[in-house]
Amino acid sequence: MTQGPDAPRGAAPAARPPRPSLLASPWPRLALVAAAFAAWYFVFPSALSLGITLMLLAGWATAWDLLGGWTGQASLGHAAFVGLGAYTVGVTAANFDLAPWWAALLAMAAAALLALLWGRLTFGLRGAYFVLSTIAIAEILRLVAINERRLTGGAVGLFIFDLQEPFGLDLFSRHVEFWFSLGYLLLVLVVVALVTRGRLGYQMRAVREDEASAQAAGINPVAVKSWAFVLSAALTALGGCLYGVFLSALQPQPLFELHLSVRIALVAIIGGRGTLFGPLVGAALITLAAELFRTTFAQANLLIYGLLIVLVVLFMPRGIMGELERRVVRRRYAKSARG
């Protein structure tokens, strides 16, 4: 390796930065994801419901990661946006005969507004206090859904019997829902890829690593977190709309409960926070492992499922994709230093 003209004689040559790889671009991997789920449709036609559940969970976790991973502001209240999206479709269809695509836009706008107000009120809180506030907001929406019986059906729930059909497509068909879910997952991945590779993405990472230093550099942490929260909420609500159509029977308890919020966060953490495809990997691991263990190990499935999560957290604290990316970067720098 040649040295620069100003380098002192006898000094060790500086290591070259690793060359950018084709895999550093997310677009080939996005195409691979689309091809894999398209193959699922033809190879596993009897498991479309499982595929829909996996894609929706991956979409929610990827949207959650905008706030919890890229910005470092963990939330345990994202079930609020899932429930908001599902109930918006159900309520508007039952009471106002509103087309589901308009209901989806309304749900995204409502979720974005809620996230903006919610963030402005709570981003001043630190650590566990912010997490507790997110749980409280989701619980408030659950209680509203239970007590507004005329609008939401109360604890009994709300049934979606009929929806307008876009281009003649039956939205209650699992085949149609599968392709809509795939479109939703790809949309979330594309939005997150574009955001995190742009100026806002660098600001989000700066706030995550050191909020005080980011503020000293001229970045407004509250504004950055607010943008991340608004995008995360709107994308999660869109997935909630699809989930509401998928369920067709809406109840406050499963849609707004803490368990769903924890599952969304857990998927992103296990897959790798702050990585584009980590939440998808985490969703695939958790969903497929739960299905396999349920049929293979019967009543012992929860024990084995829990042990799997503990092992991943212990031996891969950065998550699966986070650990893989760290090793790839270290190998590239080591190779460049030797070259």
C-alpha positions, 0 to 999 in steps of 0.5 A, a space after each residue: 500500500 502506498 503512503 501519502 506524500 505527507 506521511 512520515 517515513 517508516 510510519 504504518 500505512 493508514 487502513 483503507 475504508 472498506 469498499 461499499 458492497 452491493 449488499 449495503 444497498 437495501 434494494 436487492 434485499 427488498 426484492 428478495 423479501 418480495 420474492 420470498 413471500 410471493 413464493 410463500 403464496 404458491 408453496 404454502 397456500 394453506 398457510 396464508 393466515 400465518 403469512 399475513 400475521 407474520 407480515 403484519 407483525 414485521 411491518 408493525 415492528 419495523 415501524 416501531 423501530 423508527 422510534 425505538 431503534 433508530 431514535 432510541 425512544 422505546 415505546 410499549 404503547 404501539 398497540 394503541 395505533 394498531 387498535 386505532 387503525 382497526 377500529 377506524 375501519 370498523 366504525 366508519 364502515 358500520 356507521 358511515 359506509 366509508 370506503 376502507 381506503 378512505 378509512 385507512 387515510 383517516 386512521 393514519 392521520 388520526 394516529 399521526 396527530 395522536 403521536 404528535 400530541 403524545 410526543 410533545 407531552 411526554 418526550 421530556 420524560 426520561 427512560 422508564 417514565 416515557 415507557 410508562 406513559 406509552 402504556 398509559 395512553 394505550 390503556 386510555 384508548 382501551 377504556 374508551 373503546 370499552 365504554 363507548 358502546 354505541 360507537 365501538 360495541 363496548 367489550 362485546 366488540 364490533 363486527 365488520 360485515 361488509 366493505 366496499 370492494 376496490 377494483 372488485 377485490 373481496 377484502 375478506 378473501 385471504 388471498 387478497 389480504 395476503 397480497 395487501 399485507 405484502 404490499 404493506 410490509 414492502 411499503 414500510 420497509 421502503 419508507 424506513 430505508 429512505 428515511 434512515 438513509 437521509 438527513 432525518 435518519 442521521 439526526 435520529 442516530 445522533 439523538 440516539 447515541 448522545 442527545 446532549 451532543 446532538 443538541 449542541 450540534 444544532 439538532 432539535 431532539 424533540 423535533 426529531 423524535 416527533 417526526 419519527 413518532 409520527 411516521 411510526 404511528 401512521 405506518 402502524 395504524 395502516 397495518 392496524 387497518 389491514 389487521 381489522 379487516 383480517 380479524 373482522 371481529 374487533 374487541 378492545 382487549 386483544 387489540 389494545 392490550 399490553 401483550 401486543 405492544 410488548 410483542 411488537 417491541 420484542 420482535 424488533 429487539 430480537 431481530 436487531 434494533 436500528 437495522 432495516 431487516 432486523 424486525 422482519 427477521 425477528 418476526 419470522 423467528 418468533 412467529 414460525 417458532 411459536 407455530 412449530 412449537 405449538 404443534 410439536 411440543 404441545 403444552 411445553 411450547 411456551 417454555 421452549 419459546 421463552 428459552 429461545 428468546 432468552 438465548 437470543 437476548 443473552 448471546 446476541 444483545 444487539 439482536 440477530 441482524 445487529 450482531 451480523 452487521 457488526 461482524 461484517 463491518 469488523 471483517 471489512 475493516 480487518 481486511 482493509 487494514 491487512 490490505 
